[in-house]
């Protein structure tokens, strides 16, 4: 009911805005319009005059339908599910990992102390967030939560991450994260405060979001009408709740499902594929038709007219149906003036594959994925395949940067702040100076990178870049998702085994 009211209000606002625009701005009717598409006499666009509205007017009234349609595609359409999982696999993979980056000179500490802090902070984060203690409901680790947040962006448009504190046996820290899907963000009862500016569950004050209204679960797993207000910041001014969505347009209050612009094409190509498959299955059965010039039917033929099986035995033809089921070796005797005709089904359709490929290419453009990567089907040359993969990784990296800034980094700051407060990490000036806090919390996130099609060629290219000073070993390793400092420690530990004689190395080998 609420979505219907919102849709009606949106249509009314759009109609009023359109009428107002008609009064303020002239409507060009002749061929001399500055833009041909705005001319009323242009037959191609004469009926195309969408209402001009704000971002929220266009989105908020449609959010519930867009969310339900996106979820239905994910449940029932393999192409849509595959596209989403393609993003999740390449953006998140087995999880994005933090690498603490402390500038000891700006903090006024020794380099040794800074490196010790980095190592200890990474260990604490990995031990606490690498298990289900990361989740308030104790069902997911942090890498799994990263994947859930990314899927929510595709299907729901947004999600909410709330910092919670709960002391649990075996947990290193009390900090945990509660993920809330976007469907639970709803407007509260207007009787509480009719002057409150709430847009689909997001409360605004002076144009900035200050709180979120989350619906409580009702009976039978359905959402109830009662909501809970969750402040965006705590009493210290630190983030308490993260509204995770990509704000594509100015003034956008909620997230648009990333499948939104291609939902219709997904559904249409699904219907077309189902129809073609059904037609091919039906026409796979060999059908024959018996025609007669006398107008009689099979039901009128006497039982004297029999069909014969493969051994020549007579088999009566039933009177109850006009259909004869032909089994292996069946011979049917025809009455006078009857003829046998066969159907020419024309299936499978020879144009099916080219047409579907053309539509999938359009879907790929909407998702930012080349056709080869979307379908995971590479049949062109090496250069074309590499070009498609490189283009796809531009989209993956952009989505990864968004996930890090909107979710991963804030969660890192929650955990490390809790560790400093608990005395597990020593960070002078952490709570006294906002600048020093930011310096102590600096980090870089790494994840799995694009697999090399020709590792030897890429290795030689990296070698030339390092030799000429165009790149560093650290950046190359981090681009592969590796921890440079950890690798250096491992190489240092291996030196005694390779810089001495085999006998000496055997003595150094641990028992």
C-alpha positions in Angstrom: 0.0 0.0 0.0 2.8 2.4 0.9 4.6 1.8 -2.5 1.3 2.5 -4.3 0.8 5.8 -2.4 4.4 6.8 -3.1 4.0 6.0 -6.8 0.8 8.0 -7.0 2.5 10.9 -5.2 5.4 10.7 -7.7 3.1 10.7 -10.7 1.2 13.8 -9.3 4.5 15.6 -8.7 5.8 14.7 -12.2 2.5 16.0 -13.7 2.8 19.3 -11.8 6.4 19.7 -12.7 5.7 19.0 -16.4 2.9 21.6 -16.4 5.1 24.2 -14.7 7.9 23.5 -17.2 5.4 24.1 -20.0 4.6 27.5 -18.6 8.2 28.5 -18.0 9.8 27.2 -21.2 8.4 27.2 -24.8 7.6 24.0 -26.5 9.2 23.9 -29.9 6.8 22.5 -32.5 8.5 23.3 -35.8 11.5 21.8 -37.6 13.7 24.7 -36.3 13.9 23.4 -32.7 17.4 23.8 -31.3 17.4 20.0 -30.6 15.4 18.0 -33.1 14.3 15.5 -30.4 12.4 18.3 -28.6 10.2 19.2 -31.6 6.6 18.1 -31.4 6.6 17.6 -35.1 9.4 15.0 -35.0 7.5 11.7 -35.4 10.4 9.7 -33.9 10.1 11.5 -30.5 6.6 13.2 -30.6 5.3 10.9 -27.9 8.5 10.9 -25.9 8.4 13.6 -23.3 9.2 12.1 -19.9 8.5 14.2 -16.8 11.5 16.0 -15.4 11.9 15.2 -11.7 14.6 15.1 -9.1 16.6 12.0 -8.6 14.6 10.9 -5.5 11.3 11.6 -7.2 12.3 9.2 -10.0 13.8 6.5 -7.8 12.1 6.3 -4.4 8.6 5.4 -5.8 10.1 2.6 -7.9 12.6 1.1 -5.4 10.4 -1.7 -4.1 9.5 -2.9 -7.6 13.1 -2.7 -8.8 14.3 -4.6 -5.8 11.7 -7.4 -6.2 12.4 -7.7 -9.9 16.2 -7.8 -9.4 15.8 -10.5 -6.7 13.5 -12.5 -9.0 16.1 -12.4 -11.8 18.8 -13.5 -9.4 16.7 -16.5 -8.2 15.5 -17.7 -11.6 17.7 -16.4 -14.4 21.1 -18.0 -14.8 22.5 -15.1 -16.9 21.7 -12.6 -14.2 23.0 -14.7 -11.4 26.2 -15.4 -13.4 26.8 -11.7 -14.1 26.5 -10.9 -10.4 28.7 -13.7 -9.3 31.2 -12.7 -12.0 31.6 -9.4 -10.2 31.7 -10.9 -6.7 34.3 -13.4 -7.8 36.7 -10.9 -9.3 36.1 -7.9 -7.0 36.0 -9.8 -3.6 37.3 -13.3 -4.5 38.5 -14.8 -1.2 38.3 -11.4 0.6 40.0 -8.0 0.5 42.9 -7.8 3.0 44.2 -4.7 4.8 47.8 -3.6 4.8 48.5 -1.0 7.5 50.5 1.9 6.1 52.0 4.1 9.0 54.1 7.2 8.2 56.4 7.2 11.2 57.8 10.6 10.4 54.5 12.4 10.5 53.6 10.5 13.7 56.9 11.2 15.3 57.7 7.6 16.2 60.5 5.4 15.2 60.2 3.3 12.0 60.6 0.1 14.0 57.7 1.1 16.2 55.5 1.9 13.2 56.3 -1.5 11.6 55.5 -3.3 14.8 52.1 -1.5 15.0 51.3 -2.4 11.4 52.1 -6.0 11.9 50.2 -6.3 15.2 47.2 -4.4 13.8 46.9 -6.7 10.8 47.1 -9.8 13.0 44.4 -8.5 15.4 42.1 -7.6 12.5 42.6 -10.9 10.7 42.1 -13.0 13.9 38.9 -11.1 14.9 37.3 -10.5 11.6 38.4 -13.7 9.8 35.9 -15.7 11.7 32.2 -15.4 12.5 33.0 -13.1 15.4 33.0 -10.4 12.8 29.2 -10.8 12.4 26.8 -9.6 15.1 24.7 -12.7 14.3 27.8 -15.0 14.3 27.1 -16.4 10.8 29.6 -14.8 8.5 33.3 -13.8 8.4 34.4 -10.4 7.1 35.3 -11.7 3.6 31.8 -13.2 3.3 30.2 -10.0 4.5 32.1 -8.1 1.7 30.5 -10.4 -0.9 27.1 -9.9 0.7 27.4 -6.1 0.6 28.4 -6.2 -3.1 25.4 -8.5 -4.0 23.1 -6.2 -2.1 24.3 -3.3 -4.3 23.3 -5.3 -7.4 19.9 -6.6 -6.1 18.7 -4.1 -3.5 20.6 -1.0 -4.4 21.9 -0.4 -0.9 22.5 -1.9 2.6 23.2 -0.8 6.1 26.2 -1.8 8.3 25.8 -1.0 12.0 28.6 -1.1 14.5 27.6 -3.3 17.5 29.3 -4.2 20.7 28.8 -7.6 22.3 31.2 -9.6 24.6 31.4 -13.2 23.4 33.5 -16.0 24.7 36.7 -16.4 22.7 36.4 -13.1 20.9 39.4 -10.8 20.9 37.3 -7.6 20.8 33.7 -6.7 21.4 33.2 -4.9 18.1 31.0 -6.7 15.5 29.1 -5.6 12.4 25.4 -6.1 11.7 24.4 -6.0 8.1 20.8 -4.9 7.3 19.3 -5.3 3.8 17.9 -2.3 2.1 14.3 -3.6 2.2 14.2 -3.0 5.9 14.8 0.8 5.5 11.3 2.2 5.7 9.5 5.4 6.7 8.3 5.5 10.3 4.8 6.4 11.4 4.3 10.1 10.5 2.3 10.6 13.7 5.6 10.5 15.7 6.9 13.6 14.0 5.1 14.9 11.0 7.8 17.5 10.2 10.6 15.0 10.0 12.3 14.7 6.6 12.5 11.0 5.9 13.0 9.6 2.5 12.4 5.8 2.3 13.9 5.2 5.7 16.7 7.8 5.6 16.2 10.7 7.9 17.7 14.1 6.8 18.4 17.3 8.6 19.6 20.3 6.7 20.1 18.2 3.7 22.5 15.6 5.4 21.5 12.1 6.5 21.5 11.8 10.3 19.7 8.6 11.0 18.1 5.5 9.5 14.7 3.9 10.3 14.8 0.1 10.3 11.7 -2.0 10.2 11.5 -4.7 12.9 10.8 -8.3 11.8 7.1 -9.2 12.2 5.2 -12.5 12.3 6.1 -15.3 9.9 9.4 -13.6 8.8 7.5 -10.7 7.2 8.5 -7.1 8.1 6.4 -5.4 10.6 5.2 -1.8 10.7 7.2 -0.7 13.7 10.6 0.8 13.0 13.8 1.5 15.1 15.8 4.7 14.7 19.5 4.1 14.2 21.7 7.3 14.5 24.4 7.7 11.8 27.0 8.9 14.4 27.6 8.1 18.0 28.1 10.6 20.9 31.8 11.1 19.9 31.0 12.0 16.3 32.3 8.6 15.0 30.3 6.6 12.4 27.8 4.2 14.0 25.9 3.2 10.8 27.1 3.0 7.2 24.7 3.5 4.4 26.4 1.5 1.7 25.4 2.5 -1.8 26.8 4.1 -4.9 25.5 7.7 -5.3 25.5 8.1 -9.1 23.5 11.3 -9.2 23.4 14.5 -7.2 20.7 14.4 -4.4 20.3 10.6 -4.5 19.1 9.4 -1.1 18.9 5.7 -1.7 20.8 3.2 -3.9 19.6 2.2 -7.3 19.9 -1.6 -7.9 22.7 -2.0 -10.4 20.6 -4.3 -12.5 17.9 -1.6 -12.9 18.7 -0.4 -16.4 18.8 -3.9 -17.9 16.0 -5.6 -15.9 13.7 -5.5 -18.9 16.2 -6.9 -21.4 17.0 -9.7 -18.9 13.4 -10.6 -18.6 12.6 -10.4 -22.3 15.6 -12.5 -23.4 14.6 -15.0 -20.7 11.1 -15.3 -22.1 12.4 -15.6 -25.6 14.8 -18.4 -24.6 12.1 -20.3 -22.8 9.8 -20.0 -25.8 12.5 -21.3 -28.2 13.5 -24.1 -25.9 9.8 -25.2 -25.4 9.3 -25.0 -29.2 12.4 -27.1 -29.8 11.3 -29.7 -27.3 7.8 -30.0 -28.7 9.0 -30.2 -32.2 11.6 -32.9 -31.3 8.7 -35.3 -31.2 8.0 -36.7 -34.7 4.4 -35.7 -35.4 2.3 -37.1 -38.3 -1.2 -36.0 -39.4 -3.8 -38.1 -41.1 -6.0 -36.2 -43.5 -9.3 -37.4 -44.9 -11.6 -36.1 -47.7 -14.7 -37.5 -46.2 -14.6 -35.4 -43.0 -14.6 -38.5 -40.7 -12.6 -38.7 -37.5 -10.6 -41.3 -35.8 -13.3 -41.8 -33.3 -15.7 -42.9 -36.0 -13.5 -45.6 -37.5 -14.5 -49.1 -36.5 -12.3 -51.4 -34.5 -11.9 -53.5 -37.6 -9.2 -51.1 -38.7 -6.3 -52.0 -36.6 -2.7 -51.0 -36.3 -0.1 -53.6 -36.2 3.0 -53.8 -34.0 6.5 -54.8 -35.1 5.7 -58.5 -35.0 2.6 -58.0 -37.2 0.0 -58.6 -34.5 -3.2 -56.6 -34.7 -3.6 -53.8 -32.1 -7.0 -52.1 -31.7 -7.1 -48.3 -32.2 -9.0 -46.7 -29.4 -12.2 -44.8 -29.9 -11.8 -42.3 -27.1 -9.1 -40.1 -28.7 -8.3 -38.7 -32.1 -4.6 -39.2 -31.4 -2.7 -42.3 -32.2 0.6 -42.8 -30.2 3.1 -44.3 -32.5 5.6 -46.6 -30.7 8.6 -48.4 -32.2 7.7 -50.2 -35.4 4.0 -49.3 -35.3 2.1 -49.5 -38.6 -1.3 -47.9 -38.9 -3.8 -49.0 -41.6 -5.4 -46.1 -43.4 -9.1 -45.9 -44.5 -9.9 -45.0 -48.0 -9.2 -41.3 -49.0 -6.8 -40.9 -46.0 -3.3 -39.6 -46.4 -0.3 -39.2 -44.0 1.4 -35.8 -43.7 4.3 -34.8 -41.5 5.0 -31.4 -39.9 7.9 -29.2 -40.8 8.6 -27.5 -37.4 11.6 -25.3 -38.4 13.2 -25.8 -35.0 15.8 -25.2 -33.6 15.7 -21.6 -34.9 18.9 -20.9 -36.9 18.6 -17.2 -35.9 18.3 -17.9 -32.2 22.0 -17.7 -31.3 22.9 -14.5 -33.2 19.9 -12.7 -31.8 20.6 -13.8 -28.2 24.2 -12.8 -28.6 23.2 -9.3 -29.8 20.9 -8.8 -26.8 23.5 -10.2 -24.3 26.1 -7.7 -25.7 23.7 -4.9 -24.9 23.2 -6.3 -21.4 27.0 -6.4 -21.0 27.3 -2.8 -21.8 24.8 -2.0 -19.1 26.9 -4.0 -16.6 30.2 -2.7 -17.8 31.3 -6.2 -18.9 32.5 -7.3 -22.4 30.5 -10.1 -24.0 33.3 -12.6 -23.6 33.7 -12.0 -19.9 29.9 -11.9 -19.2 29.4 -15.3 -20.9 32.8 -16.6 -20.0 33.2 -17.7 -23.6 36.4 -16.8 -25.4 36.7 -17.8 -29.0 38.5 -14.9 -30.6 42.2 -14.1 -30.8 44.6 -13.7 -27.9 44.7 -9.9 -28.3 40.9 -9.7 -28.4 40.6 -11.9 -25.3 43.2 -9.9 -23.4 41.5 -6.7 -24.4 38.1 -7.9 -23.1 39.7 -9.0 -19.8 41.5 -5.7 -19.4 38.2 -3.7 -20.0 36.4 -5.9 -17.5 39.1 -5.3 -14.8 38.6 -1.6 -15.2 35.0 -2.1 -13.9 36.1 -4.6 -11.3 38.7 -2.2 -9.9 36.3 0.7 -9.8 33.8 -1.4 -7.9 36.5 -2.6 -5.5 37.5 1.0 -4.8 33.9 1.8 -3.9 33.6 -1.3 -1.7 36.8 -0.4 0.2 35.9 3.3 0.8 32.3 2.7 1.8 32.6 -0.5 3.8 36.0 -2.1 4.3 38.0 1.0 5.5 35.3 2.2 8.0 35.1 -1.3 9.5 38.9 -1.4 9.8 38.7 1.9 11.7 36.0 0.4 14.1 38.2 -2.6 14.9 41.5 -0.8 15.3 39.9 1.9 17.5 38.4 -0.8 19.7 41.9 -2.5 19.9 43.6 0.7 20.9 40.9 1.4 23.5 41.3 -2.2 24.9 45.1 -1.7 25.2 46.0 -4.3 22.6 47.6 -1.6 20.4 49.7 1.3 21.6 49.1 4.5 19.6 50.1 7.8 21.2 47.8 10.7 20.6 45.1 8.4 19.0 42.2 9.8 20.9 43.6 13.3 21.5 44.3 14.3 17.9 41.9 13.6 14.9 44.9 14.0 12.6 47.0 11.4 14.5 44.0 9.1 14.6 43.8 9.2 10.8 47.5 8.6 10.5 47.4 5.6 12.7 44.4 4.2 10.8 45.9 4.6 7.3 45.8 1.4 5.3 45.8 -0.1 1.9 43.5 -2.9 0.7 44.6 -5.7 -1.5 42.8 -8.5 -3.2 43.3 -11.1 -5.9 44.2 -9.5 -9.2 43.7 -10.4 -12.9 45.3 -13.8 -13.7 48.1 -13.4 -16.3 47.4 -15.0 -19.7 51.2 -15.1 -20.4 53.0 -15.0 -17.0 56.5 -15.1 -18.5 55.8 -12.1 -20.7 54.3 -10.1 -17.8 57.3 -11.0 -15.6 59.8 -9.7 -18.2 57.8 -6.5 -18.5 57.8 -5.9 -14.7 61.6 -6.6 -14.7 62.1 -3.9 -17.3 59.9 -1.4 -15.4 61.8 -2.0 -12.2 65.2 -1.7 -13.9 64.3 1.6 -15.6 62.7 3.0 -12.5 59.2 3.1 -13.8 57.8 0.9 -11.1 58.7 -0.6 -7.7 58.7 -4.1 -6.4 56.3 -3.1 -3.7 53.7 -1.8 -6.1 54.0 -4.8 -8.4 53.5 -7.2 -5.5 50.6 -5.3 -4.1 49.0 -5.2 -7.5 48.9 -9.0 -7.3 47.3 -8.9 -3.9 50.5 -9.8 -2.0 51.9 -8.3 1.2 55.4 -6.8 0.3 56.6 -6.7 3.9 55.5 -10.2 4.6 57.3 -11.5 1.5 60.5 -9.7 2.6 60.4 -11.4 5.9 59.9 -14.7 4.3 62.8 -14.2 2.0 65.0 -13.1 4.9 64.1 -16.3 6.7 64.9 -18.4 3.7 68.4 -16.8 3.1 70.3 -19.2 5.4 68.9 -22.2 3.4 70.2 -20.9 0.1 73.3 -18.9 1.0 75.2 -21.8 2.6 76.2 -25.3 1.7 73.7 -28.1 1.6 75.2 -29.6 4.8 74.9 -26.3 6.6 71.3 -25.8 5.4 70.4 -29.3 6.7 71.7 -28.3 10.1 69.6 -25.1 10.1 66.4 -26.9 9.1 64.0 -26.9 12.1 63.2 -30.3 13.7 
